[in-house]
Amino acid sequence: MIARRIWRSYRLLRQFSSSSVRAPSFRVPEYHSQSLASPASRPFLVQSLTLMKWCGGSRSWFSNEAMAIDSNAGLIDVPLAQTGEGIAECELLKWFVKEGDSVEEFQPLCEVQSDKATIEITSRFKGKVALISHSPGDIIKVGETLVRLAVEDAQDALLVTSECLVTSEGSGNVEPNGSKQKIDSLVGALSTPAVRDLAKDLGIDINVIIGSGKDGRVLKEDVLRFSDQKGIVTDSVSSVNNPVIGGGAVSTITSDFEDKIVPLRGFNRAMVKSMTMATKVPHFHFVEEINCDALVELKHFFKENNTDSTIKHTFLPTLIKSLSMALSKYPSVNSCFNEDSVEIILKGSHNIGVAMATEHGLVVPNIKNVQSLSLLEITKELSRLQHLATNNKLSPEDVTGGTITLSNIGAIGGKFGSPLLNLPEVAIIALGRIEKVPKFSKDGTVYPASIMMVNIAADHRVLDGATVARFCCQWKEYIEKPELLMLQMR
């Protein structure tokens, strides 16, 4: 029985391999962005399928033309979708699945990072991971294939023409042995992206290698063993993985001083773009010192009367709220510039960004609608954003829509900084550290004061020096006299 089926399949495949017979054509469904409701109109890409059968325990390739093994099974490419406005590429951070894994609908597949946020990519289909196309650290363009899934009921994915059906019926089809076997026949060799890259570098088709790992997974040793059998030189590959220093005269210490190329990824890559654009904008800076004695006392009072152990009181929430009060009197500082139409857009919301240095790079989440928040609400929201930034879990909403930025460089060290604009905002403020310095009163006596230096960088196309100076004086008054701030708070 088995021999007869193999012979019938062989006769069928010879027809497609013959030069006088063309492979059956397939019609790929068109992409309709609005047709997501019905399963029959799901958008995806369908690549060429390769028919593969097991014969005597070894894989044999019968055809590399586009063929449908069964109308109810097929491969679906899952591309990188548009993760946000203006996002053209993302960095792949990690995979949640591996080749051969079964996936459910809406199951997370991988995590990517754009210029603005970290996002999980989920599956729209239930099936099995056939091929992982990229490794962590790769930069992937929007629309490129992330992973290939083998799914059941792929009539939506691949429409076989009537010519193919007639030919298949006349020649005798391979009988299906259940949905799991149909999917497995499309999966191909199981292996990690690193092993696939090794096979590619050696010019070896990984699908012809018999894997010795679990579930037939092809390991690195399998690839190297296969290359030795075929007489492929692997010295260059082996030397990379196992470097050997010949002779005792060469010191191993010298390897520590070699140059290293470090690609910029994620937020660091975004900083290159944003800062390059910022240097094209005419800046000017306004520097002022602010007496923070009252601010220090206010913080001390909040800490002594704090009943919630999860809340940590700092100087920043009061600085943020007082900044919002000053912006209400000088709305042009809370604006953005439309270069195409030469217009200024005065922002109604005070979405104040706070620059945060993390191990993943510099990120600027913003607190929305500060003008409507209390000091306690600002404190809680700031704590939430700091926690998400530390764990690289900020959402696109957290890092977009800012109207002005604070850079608290004093938390690390330094009296003041000279910041560059966070476009399209027209102002950014660098805060120095608060330190005790001697000051002179009007009668000439010396007294200690807690002084903080601030440096305001402004877009000179929108703001002039007088406007920024008046704005800073107003903000300074609210900080030095918190009672005025409480008096006018809503």
NUBA-509226 format. One record per residue (C-alpha): residue number from 1; residue in three letters; chain; x, y, z. Coordinates in pm, 1 decimal. Layout:
N
- i/aa/ch/u/v/w
- NUM/ala/A/X/Y/Z
...
//
This chain:
490
- i/aa/ch/u/v/w
- 1/met/A/0.0/0.0/0.0
- 2/ile/A/276.0/249.5/99.4
- 3/ala/A/484.7/164.9/-207.4
- 4/arg/A/183.3/216.8/-434.8
- 5/arg/A/116.3/563.3/-283.5
- 6/ile/A/480.9/667.1/-324.9
- 7/trp/A/476.2/551.1/-688.2
- 8/arg/A/155.0/744.3/-759.5
- 9/ser/A/303.0/1057.7/-599.4
- 10/tyr/A/622.3/1011.2/-802.0
- 11/arg/A/421.0/993.8/-1127.0
- 12/leu/A/233.0/1310.8/-1027.9
- 13/leu/A/550.8/1504.5/-948.2
- 14/arg/A/720.7/1398.9/-1270.8
- 15/gln/A/449.6/1585.7/-1458.2
- 16/phe/A/546.1/1910.6/-1279.2
- 17/ser/A/919.9/1852.9/-1323.4
- 18/ser/A/879.4/1790.6/-1697.1
- 19/ser/A/972.5/2078.8/-1923.5
- 20/ser/A/656.9/2025.6/-2128.5
- 21/val/A/424.1/2068.3/-1835.0
- 22/arg/A/398.7/2394.1/-1647.0
- 23/ala/A/340.5/2405.6/-1273.0
- 24/pro/A/-16.4/2496.0/-1183.2
- 25/ser/A/-73.3/2861.7/-1122.5
- 26/phe/A/-204.3/2999.7/-796.8
- 27/arg/A/-397.1/3313.1/-727.2
- 28/val/A/-287.0/3508.5/-420.0
- 29/pro/A/-560.2/3695.3/-230.8
- 30/glu/A/-538.8/4072.3/-252.6
- 31/tyr/A/-481.7/4280.8/57.0
- 32/his/A/-783.7/4468.9/185.0
- 33/ser/A/-708.9/4678.4/492.6
- 34/gln/A/-1075.7/4712.4/586.6
- 35/ser/A/-1175.7/4349.7/547.7
- 36/leu/A/-1075.0/4209.8/883.1
- 37/ala/A/-1416.2/4097.5/997.9
- 38/ser/A/-1457.3/3771.7/808.7
- 39/pro/A/-1202.6/3488.9/802.6
- 40/ala/A/-1239.9/3467.0/426.2
- 41/ser/A/-1082.5/3810.2/384.6
- 42/arg/A/-793.9/3810.7/630.4
- 43/pro/A/-494.9/4001.4/488.6
- 44/phe/A/-164.6/3822.7/468.4
- 45/leu/A/111.8/3725.6/228.4
- 46/val/A/147.5/3380.8/76.8
- 47/gln/A/492.1/3268.7/-35.2
- 48/ser/A/582.9/2969.1/-251.5
- 49/leu/A/528.8/2637.3/-82.2
- 50/thr/A/765.6/2345.0/-122.0
- 51/leu/A/638.2/1990.9/-124.9
- 52/met/A/841.9/1757.7/95.9
- 53/lys/A/790.7/1389.1/178.2
- 54/trp/A/962.8/1140.2/402.3
- 55/cys/A/1110.2/837.1/223.3
- 56/gly/A/1299.0/576.3/422.4
- 57/gly/A/1371.3/814.9/708.8
- 58/ser/A/1537.4/1088.5/496.8
- 59/arg/A/1399.3/1409.8/350.3
- 60/ser/A/1376.2/1426.3/-27.2
- 61/trp/A/1292.1/1736.0/-228.0
- 62/phe/A/1050.0/1667.4/-507.8
- 63/ser/A/967.2/2016.4/-636.3
- 64/asn/A/1040.8/2377.5/-559.7
- 65/glu/A/745.6/2512.5/-749.3
- 66/ala/A/443.8/2664.0/-576.0
- 67/met/A/215.7/2371.2/-492.7
- 68/ala/A/-68.9/2308.4/-248.4
- 69/ile/A/-35.3/1980.2/-60.0
- 70/asp/A/-389.8/2019.8/61.3
- 71/ser/A/-643.8/2295.8/26.9
- 72/asn/A/-689.5/2304.0/404.5
- 73/ala/A/-324.1/2357.8/501.9
- 74/gly/A/-71.6/2628.0/408.4
- 75/leu/A/187.0/2881.7/512.6
- 76/ile/A/114.8/3236.3/615.9
- 77/asp/A/373.0/3511.4/647.8
- 78/val/A/329.3/3737.9/949.0
- 79/pro/A/479.1/4079.6/859.1
- 80/leu/A/584.3/4361.1/1089.2
- 81/ala/A/283.4/4589.2/1102.6
- 82/gln/A/285.5/4967.2/1132.2
- 83/thr/A/344.0/5020.3/1505.1
- 84/gly/A/291.5/5395.8/1506.1
- 85/glu/A/278.9/5707.9/1295.0
- 86/gly/A/605.0/5770.6/1114.1
- 87/ile/A/761.1/5438.1/1223.8
- 88/ala/A/947.5/5277.3/933.1
- 89/glu/A/1150.9/5013.3/1117.8
- 90/cys/A/1183.5/4837.2/1452.0
- 91/glu/A/1449.2/4643.2/1638.5
- 92/leu/A/1364.6/4283.6/1728.9
- 93/leu/A/1428.8/4242.2/2101.3
- 94/lys/A/1328.9/3882.4/2173.4
- 95/trp/A/1114.3/3589.8/2063.0
- 96/phe/A/845.9/3430.8/2278.3
- 97/val/A/821.1/3127.3/2046.4
- 98/lys/A/1062.1/2901.8/1858.3
- 99/glu/A/1035.5/2700.9/1540.3
- 100/gly/A/804.6/2405.6/1580.5
- 101/asp/A/597.8/2564.2/1859.5
- 102/ser/A/220.1/2568.6/1836.9
- 103/val/A/59.8/2911.6/1869.4
- 104/glu/A/-290.9/3026.7/1948.3
- 105/glu/A/-474.6/3333.0/1823.6
- 106/phe/A/-355.6/3654.1/1993.5
- 107/gln/A/-58.1/3474.2/2149.7
- 108/pro/A/252.3/3698.2/2173.5
- 109/leu/A/511.5/3605.5/1911.9
- 110/cys/A/790.3/3855.1/1973.1
- 111/glu/A/879.5/4192.0/2121.3
- 112/val/A/1002.9/4480.4/1906.4
- 113/gln/A/1122.7/4829.3/1987.6
- 114/ser/A/1056.4/5131.4/1770.2
- 115/asp/A/1192.1/5481.9/1806.0
- 116/lys/A/914.9/5551.4/2054.1
- 117/ala/A/814.8/5241.2/2247.7
- 118/thr/A/840.5/4866.3/2304.0
- 119/ile/A/559.2/4660.6/2151.7
- 120/glu/A/453.2/4295.2/2156.5
- 121/ile/A/355.8/4141.3/1821.9
- 122/thr/A/74.9/3885.5/1851.8
- 123/ser/A/-51.3/3617.3/1615.2
- 124/arg/A/-380.3/3648.2/1431.2
- 125/phe/A/-381.7/3280.1/1349.1
- 126/lys/A/-375.8/2944.2/1520.6
- 127/gly/A/-108.1/2715.4/1384.3
- 128/lys/A/255.6/2616.5/1410.6
- 129/val/A/576.4/2818.8/1375.4
- 130/ala/A/736.5/2707.3/1049.3
- 131/leu/A/1017.7/2960.9/1010.2
- 132/ile/A/1161.4/3247.1/1216.0
- 133/ser/A/1304.8/3499.4/972.6
- 134/his/A/1504.9/3725.7/1204.5
- 135/ser/A/1725.0/3710.3/1513.3
- 136/pro/A/1715.3/3939.7/1819.4
- 137/gly/A/1900.1/4262.2/1744.7
- 138/asp/A/1797.7/4273.7/1377.8
- 139/ile/A/1648.7/4593.3/1235.7
- 140/ile/A/1326.2/4504.0/1052.9
- 141/lys/A/1146.2/4728.0/805.9
- 142/val/A/768.7/4765.2/829.1
- 143/gly/A/613.0/4503.6/601.2
- 144/glu/A/902.2/4255.6/622.4
- 145/thr/A/817.7/3899.7/728.3
- 146/leu/A/875.0/3828.9/1095.7
- 147/val/A/768.2/3466.5/1110.1
- 148/arg/A/603.2/3207.3/888.9
- 149/leu/A/315.6/3006.4/1032.1
- 150/ala/A/172.1/2676.9/913.6
- 151/val/A/-202.9/2695.5/964.8
- 152/glu/A/-505.4/2482.5/897.1
- 153/asp/A/-793.4/2592.4/673.4
- 154/ala/A/-565.7/2787.1/444.1
- 155/gln/A/-828.2/2818.6/170.2
- 156/asp/A/-831.3/3183.8/271.0
- 157/ala/A/-456.6/3202.1/213.4
- 158/leu/A/-412.8/3006.2/-108.2
- 159/leu/A/-674.5/2969.8/-382.5
- 160/val/A/-594.9/2675.1/-606.7
- 161/thr/A/-707.2/2714.9/-967.6
- 162/ser/A/-940.9/2469.7/-1129.9
- 163/glu/A/-654.8/2356.1/-1354.2
- 164/cys/A/-461.2/2239.6/-1047.9
- 165/leu/A/-761.9/2056.8/-907.3
- 166/val/A/-830.2/1872.9/-1233.4
- 167/thr/A/-465.5/1769.6/-1268.9
- 168/ser/A/-449.8/1650.3/-909.4
- 169/glu/A/-765.3/1443.8/-943.8
- 170/gly/A/-643.9/1283.2/-1263.6
- 171/ser/A/-303.1/1193.6/-1126.6
- 172/gly/A/-402.0/1087.5/-775.9
- 173/asn/A/-335.5/1303.0/-471.4
- 174/val/A/-136.9/1219.2/-159.5
- 175/glu/A/-389.4/1121.1/103.5
- 176/pro/A/-393.3/1339.6/414.8
- 177/asn/A/-324.9/1174.3/751.4
- 178/gly/A/-470.1/1439.3/982.4
- 179/ser/A/-421.8/1812.1/1030.3
- 180/lys/A/-106.5/1772.5/1243.7
- 181/gln/A/71.2/1576.1/969.9
- 182/lys/A/-38.3/1831.0/709.5
- 183/ile/A/114.7/2112.5/907.5
- 184/asp/A/431.9/1917.9/988.0
- 185/ser/A/486.4/1851.7/617.8
- 186/leu/A/504.2/2228.3/557.8
- 187/val/A/721.6/2321.5/852.6
- 188/gly/A/1059.1/2205.4/718.0
- 189/ala/A/1372.1/2169.9/923.7
- 190/leu/A/1355.3/2287.0/1284.2
- 191/ser/A/1653.5/2498.9/1385.9
- 192/thr/A/1752.0/2826.9/1544.8
- 193/pro/A/1824.7/3138.8/1335.1
- 194/ala/A/2194.9/3111.8/1427.6
- 195/val/A/2214.8/2757.9/1289.9
- 196/arg/A/2031.6/2866.6/974.0
- 197/asp/A/2283.3/3149.7/927.5
- 198/leu/A/2569.8/2901.0/967.0
- 199/ala/A/2420.1/2672.3/703.0
- 200/lys/A/2364.1/2969.4/473.1
- 201/asp/A/2726.1/3083.5/512.3
- 202/leu/A/2843.1/2734.3/416.8
- 203/gly/A/2607.9/2720.0/119.0
- 204/ile/A/2412.3/2427.0/261.5
- 205/asp/A/2038.5/2376.0/227.3
- 206/ile/A/1943.4/2313.9/589.9
- 207/asn/A/1630.1/2122.1/491.2
- 208/val/A/1835.7/1831.2/355.3
- 209/ile/A/2015.8/1779.2/687.1
- 210/ile/A/1883.5/1514.9/927.2
- 211/gly/A/1865.7/1674.0/1271.3
- 212/ser/A/1985.9/1494.4/1582.8
- 213/gly/A/1811.9/1725.0/1829.7
- 214/lys/A/1474.0/1697.7/1994.4
- 215/asp/A/1188.1/1645.3/1744.1
- 216/gly/A/1445.1/1629.7/1464.2
- 217/arg/A/1585.0/1978.2/1532.6
- 218/val/A/1897.3/2054.8/1328.8
- 219/leu/A/2184.7/2151.0/1557.0
- 220/lys/A/2510.6/2330.2/1483.9
- 221/glu/A/2696.3/1997.7/1509.7
- 222/asp/A/2465.9/1851.2/1243.4
- 223/val/A/2553.1/2130.1/1001.4
- 224/leu/A/2927.7/2097.7/1062.6
- 225/arg/A/2910.6/1718.1/1031.6
- 226/phe/A/2718.9/1747.1/704.5
- 227/ser/A/2969.8/1999.4/568.3
- 228/asp/A/3258.5/1762.6/653.3
- 229/gln/A/3085.7/1479.4/469.8
- 230/lys/A/3040.7/1699.1/165.0
- 231/gly/A/3397.4/1827.6/181.2
- 232/ile/A/3300.9/2189.8/254.6
- 233/val/A/3578.7/2393.8/418.4
- 234/thr/A/3471.0/2516.7/762.2
- 235/asp/A/3799.3/2662.3/887.8
- 236/ser/A/3671.3/3019.0/855.0
- 237/val/A/3359.0/2942.2/1051.1
- 238/ser/A/3537.7/2742.6/1318.5
- 239/ser/A/3800.5/3012.2/1367.2
- 240/val/A/3530.6/3265.0/1447.0
- 241/asn/A/3366.0/3047.1/1708.1
- 242/asn/A/3689.3/2899.2/1850.5
- 243/pro/A/3972.6/3148.6/1800.0
- 244/val/A/4318.6/3001.4/1845.9
- 245/ile/A/4624.6/3214.6/1921.5
- 246/gly/A/4931.3/3048.0/1776.8
- 247/gly/A/5268.6/3071.6/1952.4
- 248/gly/A/5351.8/3173.6/2304.4
- 249/ala/A/5487.7/3514.1/2197.3
- 250/val/A/5138.8/3658.4/2136.1
- 251/ser/A/4988.4/3799.4/2452.9
- 252/thr/A/4621.8/3733.3/2520.1
- 253/ile/A/4590.5/4075.9/2685.4
- 254/thr/A/4613.9/4254.2/2351.7
- 255/ser/A/4272.9/4121.5/2250.4
- 256/asp/A/4113.1/4345.9/2514.6
- 257/phe/A/4231.7/4656.1/2329.9
- 258/glu/A/4080.4/4579.7/1991.7
- 259/asp/A/3826.8/4816.4/1837.9
- 260/lys/A/3464.0/4719.3/1867.8
- 261/ile/A/3173.1/4817.6/1645.1
- 262/val/A/2858.3/4879.7/1848.9
- 263/pro/A/2539.6/4927.0/1642.7
- 264/leu/A/2292.8/5178.7/1781.5
- 265/arg/A/1950.6/5031.7/1848.0
- 266/gly/A/1615.3/5135.6/1991.0
- 267/phe/A/1610.7/5466.5/2178.7
- 268/asn/A/1978.5/5530.8/2103.2
- 269/arg/A/1902.2/5505.2/1732.9
- 270/ala/A/1608.2/5741.7/1777.0
- 271/met/A/1832.5/5991.5/1957.1
- 272/val/A/2059.6/6008.1/1652.5
- 273/lys/A/1767.4/6115.3/1434.3
- 274/ser/A/1607.2/6359.3/1679.6
- 275/met/A/1930.8/6531.9/1779.4
- 276/thr/A/2044.3/6562.5/1417.5
- 277/met/A/1718.6/6741.4/1338.3
- 278/ala/A/1747.9/6957.6/1649.9
- 279/thr/A/2088.2/7093.6/1545.2
- 280/lys/A/1924.1/7245.1/1236.3
- 281/val/A/1697.7/7464.4/1453.5
- 282/pro/A/1830.8/7803.1/1575.0
- 283/his/A/1860.4/7777.4/1954.5
- 284/phe/A/1926.4/8028.3/2226.7
- 285/his/A/1975.1/7962.4/2599.3
- 286/phe/A/1859.5/8145.2/2908.9
- 287/val/A/2029.1/8061.7/3240.6
- 288/glu/A/1890.8/8151.1/3583.4
- 289/glu/A/1943.2/8042.1/3944.2
- 290/ile/A/1650.2/7965.7/4172.9
- 291/asn/A/1642.8/7965.4/4551.6
- 292/cys/A/1493.8/7631.4/4655.0
- 293/asp/A/1483.1/7677.0/5034.7
- 294/ala/A/1103.2/7673.1/5035.8
- 295/leu/A/1099.5/7375.0/4798.6
- 296/val/A/1328.9/7179.6/5032.1
- 297/glu/A/1103.2/7254.3/5329.9
- 298/leu/A/794.5/7153.8/5132.1
- 299/lys/A/948.4/6821.7/5036.0
- 300/his/A/1051.3/6758.7/5398.1
- 301/phe/A/694.3/6828.7/5508.7
- 302/phe/A/550.4/6587.3/5251.4
- 303/lys/A/788.2/6310.5/5362.2
- 304/glu/A/707.0/6355.8/5731.8
- 305/asn/A/332.5/6340.4/5669.0
- 306/asn/A/337.5/6064.2/5410.6
- 307/thr/A/99.4/5779.7/5501.1
- 308/asp/A/149.5/5579.4/5182.0
- 309/ser/A/474.3/5381.8/5174.5
- 310/thr/A/445.1/5328.8/4797.5
- 311/ile/A/480.0/5702.7/4730.0
- 312/lys/A/821.2/5865.3/4722.1
- 313/his/A/815.2/6245.3/4741.8
- 314/thr/A/1079.6/6434.9/4542.9
- 315/phe/A/1135.4/6790.4/4420.0
- 316/leu/A/1024.1/6708.8/4066.6
- 317/pro/A/640.7/6699.5/4104.6
- 318/thr/A/637.6/7051.3/4255.2
- 319/leu/A/867.5/7176.2/3978.3
- 320/ile/A/639.0/7019.2/3718.2
- 321/lys/A/323.0/7170.5/3865.4
- 322/ser/A/477.3/7515.1/3904.7
- 323/leu/A/600.1/7492.9/3544.4
- 324/ser/A/244.8/7423.9/3429.1
- 325/met/A/119.6/7729.5/3620.3
- 326/ala/A/379.5/7946.9/3445.6
- 327/leu/A/285.6/7799.6/3105.6
- 328/ser/A/-73.7/7911.3/3162.1
- 329/lys/A/49.3/8272.7/3159.4
- 330/tyr/A/292.7/8221.9/2869.6
- 331/pro/A/119.3/7978.6/2628.7
- 332/ser/A/369.1/8041.4/2346.4
- 333/val/A/629.4/7842.6/2545.3
- 334/asn/A/388.2/7547.3/2536.3
- 335/ser/A/361.4/7532.6/2158.8
- 336/cys/A/505.1/7376.3/1845.7
- 337/phe/A/610.4/7521.1/1512.1
- 338/asn/A/468.9/7408.8/1175.8
- 339/glu/A/752.8/7475.1/936.0
- 340/asp/A/551.6/7402.8/620.1
- 341/ser/A/271.8/7651.6/688.8
- 342/val/A/485.6/7883.9/906.8
- 343/glu/A/233.1/7864.3/1190.0
- 344/ile/A/255.8/7830.0/1567.6
- 345/ile/A/22.1/7579.0/1731.8
- 346/leu/A/-54.2/7674.1/2092.9
- 347/lys/A/-112.6/7348.8/2278.6
- 348/gly/A/-414.3/7334.8/2507.6
- 349/ser/A/-277.0/7052.9/2723.3
- 350/his/A/35.9/7075.7/2934.4
- 351/asn/A/197.6/6740.3/2854.2
- 352/ile/A/526.8/6783.3/3035.8
- 353/gly/A/799.7/6536.3/2941.4
- 354/val/A/1071.3/6417.7/3178.1
- 355/ala/A/1396.6/6289.7/3026.9
- 356/met/A/1497.9/5955.2/3180.3
- 357/ala/A/1831.8/5781.5/3134.2
- 358/thr/A/1783.6/5403.0/3130.9
- 359/glu/A/2006.6/5110.7/3038.6
- 360/his/A/1808.6/5094.4/2714.0
- 361/gly/A/1887.0/5456.6/2625.9
- 362/leu/A/1743.2/5804.4/2675.4
- 363/val/A/1364.1/5816.5/2674.9
- 364/val/A/1123.7/6107.2/2733.8
- 365/pro/A/778.9/6000.8/2858.3
- 366/asn/A/537.0/6278.5/2940.9
- 367/ile/A/272.8/6342.7/3204.6
- 368/lys/A/-53.1/6429.8/3030.9
- 369/asn/A/-272.3/6728.4/3128.7
- 370/val/A/-58.5/6848.2/3417.3
- 371/gln/A/-277.3/7161.4/3443.3
- 372/ser/A/-561.1/6938.7/3570.7
- 373/leu/A/-358.9/6720.7/3810.6
- 374/ser/A/-280.7/6763.6/4179.5
- 375/leu/A/69.6/6730.1/4321.8
- 376/leu/A/-14.1/6381.8/4449.6
- 377/glu/A/-147.5/6270.9/4110.4
- 378/ile/A/166.2/6402.0/3939.4
- 379/thr/A/380.9/6211.6/4190.3
- 380/lys/A/199.1/5884.4/4120.4
- 381/glu/A/209.0/5928.7/3742.4
- 382/leu/A/578.7/6015.2/3750.7
- 383/ser/A/648.2/5701.3/3953.5
- 384/arg/A/450.7/5490.0/3705.0
- 385/leu/A/644.5/5626.4/3407.4
- 386/gln/A/979.4/5575.7/3581.9
- 387/his/A/891.9/5212.9/3656.9
- 388/leu/A/787.8/5146.5/3295.3
- 389/ala/A/1097.5/5321.0/3157.6
- 390/thr/A/1327.6/5113.3/3378.7
- 391/asn/A/1166.5/4791.9/3252.0
- 392/asn/A/1150.4/4912.9/2889.3
- 393/lys/A/770.3/4883.9/2888.8
- 394/leu/A/661.5/5234.8/2792.1
- 395/ser/A/368.9/5246.5/2549.2
- 396/pro/A/353.9/5475.9/2243.6
- 397/glu/A/99.8/5692.7/2428.5
- 398/asp/A/347.9/5749.2/2711.8
- 399/val/A/617.5/5893.4/2486.0
- 400/thr/A/415.8/6089.7/2230.1
- 401/gly/A/227.7/6417.7/2248.6
- 402/gly/A/472.9/6605.7/2472.3
- 403/thr/A/463.1/6986.8/2471.1
- 404/ile/A/771.1/7080.2/2679.2
- 405/thr/A/1052.2/6880.0/2839.4
- 406/leu/A/1241.6/6883.1/3169.7
- 407/ser/A/1588.0/6727.7/3184.3
- 408/asn/A/1684.9/6666.6/3547.3
- 409/ile/A/2059.1/6637.7/3496.3
- 410/gly/A/2114.0/6737.5/3859.7
- 411/ala/A/1990.4/6396.9/3974.2
- 412/ile/A/2313.0/6253.1/3828.7
- 413/gly/A/2544.9/6547.3/3887.5
- 414/gly/A/2640.8/6883.7/3743.7
- 415/lys/A/2536.5/7241.0/3812.0
- 416/phe/A/2363.8/7295.2/3478.1
- 417/gly/A/2345.3/7155.1/3126.1
- 418/ser/A/2297.6/7295.0/2777.9
- 419/pro/A/2010.8/7092.0/2626.4
- 420/leu/A/1894.9/7058.3/2267.0
- 421/leu/A/1529.6/7084.0/2170.1
- 422/asn/A/1303.3/6781.4/2169.4
- 423/leu/A/1126.1/6864.5/1842.8
- 424/pro/A/856.9/6964.8/1762.2
- 425/glu/A/855.4/7131.5/2105.7
- 426/val/A/991.3/7487.4/2123.4
- 427/ala/A/1148.3/7472.9/2472.2
- 428/ile/A/1340.7/7235.0/2696.6
- 429/ile/A/1470.4/7301.1/3048.0
- 430/ala/A/1779.0/7147.1/3209.2
- 431/leu/A/1775.0/7134.6/3590.2
- 432/gly/A/2102.9/7139.0/3781.2
- 433/arg/A/2156.5/6991.1/4125.1
- 434/ile/A/2042.3/7178.5/4435.8
- 435/glu/A/2341.4/7273.8/4648.6
- 436/lys/A/2408.7/7491.4/4951.1
- 437/val/A/2598.0/7809.3/4862.9
- 438/pro/A/2669.4/8132.5/5055.9
- 439/lys/A/2451.0/8426.8/4958.3
- 440/phe/A/2445.4/8791.5/5062.7
- 441/ser/A/2137.4/8960.1/5202.1
- 442/lys/A/2057.5/9326.1/5137.6
- 443/asp/A/2227.0/9432.5/5460.9
- 444/gly/A/2547.3/9247.5/5363.1
- 445/thr/A/2517.0/8950.3/5594.7
- 446/val/A/2601.0/8604.7/5459.8
- 447/tyr/A/2347.1/8322.2/5478.7
- 448/pro/A/2329.9/7968.8/5330.8
- 449/ala/A/2085.4/7908.0/5046.3
- 450/ser/A/1979.1/7601.2/4845.3
- 451/ile/A/2040.4/7711.5/4487.1
- 452/met/A/1946.1/7535.8/4163.2
- 453/met/A/2066.5/7646.7/3818.9
- 454/val/A/1822.7/7614.0/3527.7
- 455/asn/A/1903.4/7646.0/3159.6
- 456/ile/A/1616.7/7701.5/2916.4
- 457/ala/A/1684.8/7620.7/2550.4
- 458/ala/A/1431.4/7781.1/2315.8
- 459/asp/A/1348.4/7777.2/1945.2
- 460/his/A/1440.7/8127.0/1828.1
- 461/arg/A/1201.9/8097.9/1533.8
- 462/val/A/912.8/8107.0/1779.9
- 463/leu/A/1037.5/8257.4/2107.1
- 464/asp/A/1245.9/8565.5/2178.2
- 465/gly/A/1471.3/8630.4/2474.1
- 466/ala/A/1231.6/8866.2/2652.3
- 467/thr/A/944.2/8614.5/2647.5
- 468/val/A/1162.6/8335.1/2784.6
- 469/ala/A/1306.1/8565.1/3055.4
- 470/arg/A/957.3/8669.9/3174.3
- 471/phe/A/839.2/8309.3/3167.3
- 472/cys/A/1138.5/8195.4/3373.3
- 473/cys/A/1086.2/8473.8/3628.8
- 474/gln/A/723.9/8366.6/3671.6
- 475/trp/A/823.9/8002.7/3717.7
- 476/lys/A/1097.4/8106.6/3961.6
- 477/glu/A/845.0/8299.7/4171.0
- 478/tyr/A/618.3/7996.8/4203.4
- 479/ile/A/912.0/7781.0/4315.1
- 480/glu/A/1054.5/8029.2/4565.3
- 481/lys/A/707.6/8111.2/4704.7
- 482/pro/A/498.1/7792.2/4701.3
- 483/glu/A/211.1/7974.9/4877.2
- 484/leu/A/148.7/8165.5/4549.6
- 485/leu/A/139.8/7831.8/4370.3
- 486/met/A/-117.4/7693.8/4616.4
- 487/leu/A/-321.8/8011.4/4588.7
- 488/gln/A/-366.5/7983.2/4213.3
- 489/met/A/-389.6/7604.0/4180.1
- 490/arg/A/-724.2/7469.1/4061.6
//
